[in-house]
Amino acid sequence: MAVNFKPWILGIGIPVTLLSTYWSGGMPSKKERIRLKEELKEVRQVVRTTELQLQAREATLHQLEARRQVDLALQEIGARNYGVARQRVSEALARLATAKKINSLSAPDLSKPEATLTGLTELSDASSATLHAVAGQLDAALTRTVPAPDAVTPVTVPPPTANDIPNLDITQK
């Protein structure tokens, strides 16, 4: 008659392994688990804040690109490239729509410039005044929400010293 040791090994070995792991410090204590839960809450808050900041920056990027496309459309109208200017206006509208879809908390209300751009059916020399007005509206709206460059990324390069000024005296040898 053969003795089956498998149930004995499992019945005794698993509890002994778990107890030895706990006593050796492999499993966290109750205080440690509470501290880890609090730390996890803080990390989740930081992640959510970072996600919101990323959304705001992405929306701002699309809005600034829309403003750039309006400026490029003005340049194309000046060069009498009305088809290319129409493509630039379409791109600006698409960028504004994408910025609106992002639904950022810091996004300015750009419905008026967007409506004006949508109303432009045919581009001609006369529509450049309308595009200038749209550009002004976009500038006014974006300057309220876009942070200063140094506020987003601080300048870490030290200012130049007297040693950084090149000696341009060519008479010296």
C-alpha positions in Angstrom: 0.0 0.0 0.0 1.6 3.3 -1.2 1.1 6.4 0.8 0.1 9.5 -1.1 2.2 12.4 0.3 0.8 15.1 -2.1 -2.1 16.1 0.2 0.2 16.2 3.2 2.7 18.4 1.4 0.1 20.7 0.1 -1.8 20.8 3.5 1.3 21.6 5.5 3.7 23.1 3.0 1.5 26.0 1.8 0.6 27.4 5.3 4.2 27.0 6.4 5.4 28.9 3.3 2.9 31.7 3.9 3.7 32.0 7.6 7.5 32.1 6.9 7.0 34.7 4.2 4.9 36.9 6.6 7.4 36.5 9.5 10.4 37.2 7.3 9.0 40.6 6.2 8.0 39.6 2.7 4.4 40.7 3.3 3.7 44.2 4.4 2.3 45.0 7.8 -1.0 46.7 8.3 0.7 50.1 8.8 2.7 49.6 5.6 -0.4 48.6 3.6 -2.2 51.8 4.9 0.8 53.9 3.9 0.9 52.3 0.5 -2.8 53.0 -0.1 -2.3 56.7 0.8 0.6 56.8 -1.5 -1.4 55.2 -4.3 -4.1 57.9 -3.8 -1.5 60.6 -4.2 -0.1 59.0 -7.3 -3.5 58.7 -8.9 -4.2 62.4 -8.2 -0.8 63.4 -9.8 -1.6 61.2 -12.8 -5.1 62.8 -13.2 -3.6 66.3 -12.9 -1.0 65.4 -15.4 -3.6 64.1 -17.8 -5.6 67.4 -17.5 -2.5 69.4 -18.1 -1.7 67.3 -21.2 -5.2 67.8 -22.5 -4.9 71.5 -22.0 -1.5 71.7 -23.8 -2.8 69.5 -26.7 -5.9 71.8 -27.1 -3.6 74.9 -27.0 -1.4 73.3 -29.6 -4.3 72.8 -32.0 -5.6 76.4 -31.4 -2.1 77.8 -32.1 -1.8 75.7 -35.2 -5.3 77.0 -36.3 -4.0 80.6 -35.8 -0.9 79.8 -37.9 -3.0 78.3 -40.7 -5.1 81.6 -40.8 -1.8 83.5 -41.1 -0.7 81.2 -43.9 -4.1 81.7 -45.6 -3.5 85.4 -45.5 -0.1 85.0 -47.1 -1.6 82.8 -49.9 -4.3 85.4 -50.6 -1.6 88.0 -50.9 0.1 85.7 -53.5 -3.3 85.1 -55.2 -3.3 81.4 -54.4 -7.0 81.2 -53.5 -7.2 77.4 -53.7 -4.3 76.9 -51.3 -5.7 79.6 -49.0 -9.0 77.7 -48.9 -7.1 74.6 -47.9 -5.4 76.6 -45.1 -8.8 77.8 -43.9 -10.1 74.2 -43.9 -7.1 73.1 -41.9 -7.7 75.9 -39.4 -11.3 74.8 -39.0 -10.3 71.2 -38.5 -7.8 72.2 -35.9 -10.4 74.3 -34.0 -12.8 71.3 -34.2 -10.1 69.0 -32.8 -9.4 71.4 -30.0 -13.1 71.6 -29.1 -13.3 67.7 -29.1 -10.4 67.6 -26.5 -12.7 69.4 -24.1 -9.9 71.0 -22.1 -10.8 73.0 -19.0 -8.6 75.9 -20.0 -9.8 76.2 -23.6 -11.0 79.6 -24.6 -14.3 80.1 -26.4 -13.4 80.2 -30.1 -16.9 79.8 -31.4 -17.0 83.3 -33.0 -13.8 83.0 -35.1 -14.9 79.4 -36.0 -18.3 80.7 -37.2 -16.6 83.4 -39.2 -14.2 80.9 -40.9 -17.1 78.6 -41.6 -19.0 81.4 -43.3 -16.2 82.1 -45.7 -17.3 80.3 -48.8 -15.2 82.0 -51.5 -11.9 83.5 -50.8 -10.8 86.6 -52.7 -8.8 89.8 -52.0 -11.8 91.2 -50.1 -11.8 88.2 -47.7 -8.4 89.1 -46.3 -10.0 91.8 -44.1 -12.2 89.0 -42.6 -9.2 86.8 -42.1 -7.4 89.6 -40.4 -10.3 90.1 -38.0 -10.4 86.3 -37.3 -6.7 86.4 -36.6 -7.2 89.3 -34.1 -10.0 87.4 -32.4 -7.8 84.3 -32.1 -4.9 86.3 -30.8 -7.1 88.0 -28.2 -8.6 84.6 -27.0 -5.3 82.7 -27.0 -3.2 85.4 -25.1 -5.6 84.9 -22.1 -5.0 81.1 -21.9 -1.5 80.4 -23.3 1.1 80.7 -20.5 4.3 82.6 -20.9 7.1 80.4 -22.3 9.2 80.7 -19.1 6.2 79.7 -17.0 5.9 76.3 -18.8 9.6 75.6 -19.2 11.9 77.6 -17.0 15.2 78.8 -18.5 18.0 76.8 -17.1 20.9 78.3 -19.2 22.9 80.8 -17.2 23.2 84.3 -18.7 26.4 85.1 -20.6 29.4 86.4 -18.8 32.3 88.6 -20.0 34.2 85.4 -20.9 31.6 84.5 -23.5 32.1 87.6 -25.6 34.4 86.8 -28.5 37.4 88.9 -29.2 36.8 90.3 -32.7 40.0 92.3 -32.9 41.6 90.9 -36.1 44.7 93.0 -35.7 45.9 90.9 -32.8 48.1 88.0 -33.7 
